[in-house]
């Protein structure tokens, strides 16, 4: 064996068989090894049979290229006071690179381990988080760089059902649990609402926005000032959320309507609201 440490990037891998980023050491929990130490064991993920050379002598051959495809990702740092593990989410990684973020198998004698289901330290949008912890408490620090999107939140749910919205940077200290769930979830409005159309006045297309705090049978109808129905844009049951529908100034028969003032009315559960809009030509 080797008699002095060998840097991971100096390992000769002419066939490119080692999956990048998957050389792990163990010291109570797994860690990405920077170097191979004499007398220690390591877990390596290889994509095929082949040979590598570990030597303190610099070899003029193909060595391991280290590229971090998760740079700029959102982070969850799990810390029990002695051990710390970081999981990543929110950034899309090409399929051919996902194996780089696979983890070695769990064994019962481990002091600490945190991973997404499927033995991964990365997920795009959602995943169950499995925790092995011999300590009572757990601190979860988060750093959210990539926003969840309009009307969406990153939500971490504990085994007891407690939900934590992850925005910016912060930390949560909670009793240790065996499982958490990370999801990208839609924000649920607090009350029913119908917003003023935009643009207004318009020609010939405008957007009508409304909010639903619960499952509802929704109708959204256009009327003229005489109260005659011009068109029905929505007539269906919809789940809670933020909605938007466009009207192109045509009636229910597909014919263009004349310029003027129109009313639009929403009915959802017991909620009824009417607003005016102006069509210019």
Secondary structure, DSSP 8 states (H G I E B T S, - for coil): --SS-EEGGG-B-TT--EEEEEEEEESSSEEE-SEE-TT---EEEESSS---B--SS--SS-B-----TTTT-EEEEEE-SS-EEEEEESS---GGGGGGGB-----TT-SEEEEETTTBSEESS-EEEEEEESSSEEEEEEE--S---TTEEEEEEETTS-EEEE-SEEEEEEE--SEEEEEEEE---SS-EE---BSSSBSS-EEEEEEESS-EEEEEEEEETT--EEEEEEEEEE-SEEEEEEE-SB-TTS-B--SEEEEEEEEETTEEEEEEEEE--
